[in-house]
């Protein structure tokens, strides 16, 4: 069944959007950012269907669509990738809901961070559970950026593949972003979805469940191949990849 949720204030609501992203913070809060309107890209922030004014209007992400925004602790969300009016980006921004401002962009050299890409070609999933972060404030949240399609650097061996094997762990360390590339043997894909699962009684810190997607390789069939298989990536206490 489909349930319609009427809003009390019809005038103050997001405009029609495409390519936007929304992330849930708790049972009372959700944040929507960016997207494409009838007049072009936007960088507005909406919270709980109410417009959320920011303190730092000057320091904020540019208008974006096709990005990822993901909660990584109880008050902040991280934004990565997407398409601006000038092309794809790999900038990282952090939204602090309590301070109501943005910090960023956290971008470094191309040698130690992912290349630009749109959200439909990768997933961004937290590795630490919210409860563990709450009980251990000294810990830094880590997020897994899994596979996808990117703008390839010159002379890459993967330039003939539509999907690549790039898998990164992004760690938020204070006001800095640290990227670490890891190796995953599973066949890469795009257009997939992924969620994190944190077992209560297990030596496994986190399990990433990946479903579906597109395993299209230009050098093979030349046709898109949608899949319905499920892949589970298991991470240990130090967030090292154990097995799949």
C-alpha positions as CSV (number, residue, x, y, z in Angstrom):
1,X,0.0,0.0,0.0
2,X,1.0,3.6,-0.6
3,X,0.4,6.2,2.1
4,X,0.3,9.9,1.4
5,X,1.8,12.1,4.1
6,X,0.3,15.7,3.9
7,X,2.5,18.6,5.1
8,X,1.1,21.2,7.4
9,X,2.9,24.0,5.6
10,X,2.5,23.5,1.8
11,X,4.3,26.6,0.9
12,X,7.6,25.8,2.6
13,X,8.7,22.6,1.0
14,X,11.4,21.5,-1.5
15,X,10.8,22.1,-5.2
16,X,10.5,19.3,-7.7
17,X,13.9,17.7,-7.8
18,X,16.0,15.0,-9.6
19,X,19.4,13.6,-8.7
20,X,19.1,14.8,-5.0
21,X,20.0,12.8,-1.9
22,X,18.5,12.4,1.5
23,X,20.0,10.8,4.6
24,X,18.4,9.9,7.9
25,X,19.9,11.0,11.2
26,X,17.4,9.6,13.7
27,X,13.7,9.0,14.1
28,X,13.0,12.8,14.0
29,X,15.6,14.2,11.6
30,X,16.5,13.7,7.9
31,X,18.5,15.9,5.6
32,X,18.0,16.5,1.9
33,X,20.7,18.2,-0.2
34,X,21.1,19.3,-3.8
35,X,19.5,18.1,-6.9
36,X,18.4,19.4,-10.2
37,X,15.4,21.7,-10.5
38,X,13.5,23.0,-13.5
39,X,15.9,26.0,-13.5
40,X,19.2,24.1,-12.9
41,X,21.3,22.6,-10.1
42,X,20.8,23.6,-6.5
43,X,22.8,23.5,-3.3
44,X,19.9,24.1,-0.9
45,X,19.7,22.0,2.4
46,X,16.3,20.9,3.6
47,X,15.6,19.2,7.0
48,X,12.5,17.3,7.9
49,X,10.8,19.1,4.9
50,X,11.6,22.4,6.5
51,X,14.3,24.7,5.0
52,X,17.4,24.7,7.1
53,X,19.2,28.1,7.1
54,X,23.0,27.9,7.3
55,X,25.3,30.2,9.2
56,X,28.1,30.2,6.6
57,X,26.4,31.0,3.3
58,X,29.7,31.6,1.6
59,X,31.4,28.3,2.5
60,X,29.1,25.6,1.2
61,X,29.1,23.0,-1.6
62,X,28.4,24.3,-5.1
63,X,25.1,23.3,-6.7
64,X,25.2,19.5,-7.2
65,X,23.2,16.5,-8.5
66,X,24.1,12.8,-8.5
67,X,26.1,13.0,-5.3
68,X,26.2,10.9,-2.1
69,X,25.4,12.3,1.4
70,X,25.7,9.9,4.3
71,X,25.4,10.2,8.0
72,X,28.6,9.2,9.8
73,X,27.8,10.2,13.4
74,X,24.9,11.7,15.4
75,X,25.3,15.2,14.3
76,X,27.3,15.2,11.0
77,X,26.9,14.0,7.4
78,X,29.6,13.6,4.7
79,X,29.0,14.6,1.1
80,X,31.1,13.2,-1.8
81,X,31.2,13.3,-5.5
82,X,28.4,14.3,-7.9
83,X,28.1,16.6,-10.9
84,X,28.5,20.4,-10.8
85,X,27.7,22.9,-13.6
86,X,31.4,22.4,-14.8
87,X,31.6,18.6,-14.5
88,X,32.1,15.7,-12.1
89,X,33.8,16.4,-8.7
90,X,35.5,14.4,-6.0
91,X,35.3,17.0,-3.3
92,X,34.4,16.0,0.3
93,X,32.2,18.3,2.4
94,X,30.9,17.8,6.0
95,X,27.6,19.2,7.2
96,X,27.3,19.8,10.9
97,X,23.6,19.9,11.9
98,X,24.2,21.3,15.4
99,X,26.4,24.2,14.2
100,X,24.3,24.5,11.0
101,X,27.3,25.0,8.7
102,X,29.5,23.3,6.1
103,X,33.2,22.6,6.3
104,X,35.3,21.7,3.2
105,X,36.1,20.9,0.6
106,X,38.6,18.3,1.7
107,X,40.3,17.4,-1.5
108,X,44.0,16.4,-2.0
109,X,46.1,15.2,-4.8
110,X,44.8,12.6,-7.3
111,X,47.3,10.1,-6.0
112,X,45.7,9.3,-2.7
113,X,41.9,9.8,-3.2
114,X,39.2,8.5,-5.5
115,X,38.7,10.0,-8.9
116,X,35.5,12.1,-9.6
117,X,32.3,10.1,-10.2
118,X,28.5,10.4,-10.0
119,X,26.6,8.6,-7.2
120,X,24.9,6.1,-9.5
121,X,28.2,4.4,-10.0
122,X,29.3,3.9,-6.3
123,X,28.1,3.5,-2.8
124,X,29.2,5.2,0.5
125,X,28.5,3.2,3.6
126,X,29.6,3.7,7.3
127,X,31.6,0.9,8.9
128,X,31.1,1.9,12.6
129,X,27.7,1.6,14.2
130,X,26.1,4.8,15.7
131,X,26.0,3.1,19.2
132,X,29.7,2.3,19.1
133,X,30.5,5.9,18.2
134,X,28.3,7.3,20.9
135,X,29.9,5.1,23.6
136,X,33.5,5.6,22.3
137,X,33.8,9.3,21.3
138,X,37.5,8.9,20.7
139,X,36.9,6.7,17.7
140,X,36.9,8.1,14.1
141,X,34.1,7.0,11.8
142,X,35.1,5.2,8.6
143,X,33.1,4.9,5.4
144,X,33.5,2.4,2.6
145,X,33.3,3.7,-1.0
146,X,32.7,0.7,-3.1
147,X,33.4,0.2,-6.8
148,X,31.7,2.2,-9.6
149,X,32.8,4.1,-12.7
150,X,35.1,7.1,-12.6
151,X,37.0,9.4,-14.9
152,X,40.1,7.4,-15.5
153,X,43.6,8.8,-15.1
154,X,45.9,8.6,-18.2
155,X,47.5,5.2,-19.0
156,X,45.3,3.2,-16.7
157,X,44.9,-0.5,-17.5
158,X,41.2,-0.3,-16.6
159,X,40.2,2.3,-19.2
160,X,38.3,-0.3,-21.4
161,X,36.1,-1.4,-18.5
162,X,32.9,0.6,-17.7
163,X,33.1,-0.6,-14.1
164,X,36.3,-0.5,-12.1
165,X,37.6,-2.2,-8.9
166,X,38.3,0.9,-6.9
167,X,37.4,0.4,-3.3
168,X,38.4,3.0,-0.7
169,X,38.0,3.5,3.1
170,X,37.5,7.1,4.0
171,X,38.3,8.1,7.6
172,X,37.2,11.3,9.2
173,X,40.0,12.4,11.6
174,X,39.1,15.7,13.3
175,X,39.1,18.2,10.5
176,X,40.9,16.0,8.0
177,X,39.9,13.3,5.5
178,X,42.1,10.2,5.0
179,X,41.6,7.9,2.1
180,X,43.0,4.3,2.0
181,X,42.6,2.1,-1.0
182,X,41.9,-1.6,-0.4
183,X,41.7,-4.6,-2.6
184,X,38.4,-6.5,-3.2
185,X,38.4,-9.5,-5.4
186,X,34.7,-9.5,-6.1
187,X,33.7,-8.5,-9.6
188,X,33.1,-4.7,-9.6
189,X,29.7,-3.3,-10.6
190,X,27.8,0.0,-10.9
191,X,24.2,1.0,-10.2
192,X,24.3,-1.3,-7.1
193,X,23.0,-0.6,-3.6
194,X,24.8,-1.4,-0.3
195,X,23.9,-1.2,3.4
196,X,26.0,-1.8,6.6
197,X,25.1,-4.4,9.2
198,X,26.7,-4.6,12.7
199,X,26.4,-8.1,14.3
200,X,25.9,-7.9,18.1
201,X,27.8,-11.1,19.1
202,X,30.5,-11.6,16.5
203,X,34.2,-11.0,15.9
204,X,33.1,-9.2,12.7
205,X,32.9,-5.4,13.2
206,X,30.8,-4.7,10.2
207,X,29.3,-6.5,7.2
208,X,28.5,-4.7,4.0
209,X,25.7,-6.2,2.0
210,X,25.7,-5.4,-1.7
211,X,22.9,-6.3,-4.0
212,X,22.3,-6.0,-7.7
213,X,23.9,-3.6,-10.1
214,X,25.4,-3.7,-13.5
215,X,28.5,-5.6,-14.5
216,X,29.1,-4.1,-17.9
217,X,32.5,-4.6,-19.5
218,X,33.2,-2.9,-22.8
219,X,35.9,-5.5,-23.7
220,X,33.5,-8.4,-23.3
221,X,30.0,-8.4,-24.5
222,X,29.5,-4.7,-25.1
223,X,26.0,-5.0,-23.5
224,X,24.7,-4.1,-20.1
225,X,24.4,-7.0,-17.7
226,X,22.1,-6.4,-14.8
227,X,22.6,-8.9,-11.9
228,X,20.5,-10.0,-9.0
229,X,23.3,-11.6,-6.8
230,X,24.2,-10.6,-3.3
231,X,27.8,-10.0,-2.1
232,X,28.7,-9.7,1.6
233,X,32.0,-8.0,2.6
234,X,33.1,-8.7,6.2
235,X,35.4,-6.3,8.1
236,X,37.3,-7.1,11.3
237,X,37.7,-4.9,14.4
238,X,40.4,-2.9,12.7
239,X,38.3,-2.5,9.6
240,X,40.5,-4.9,7.6
241,X,38.7,-6.8,5.0
242,X,38.3,-10.4,6.2
243,X,36.5,-12.2,3.5
244,X,33.4,-12.2,1.3
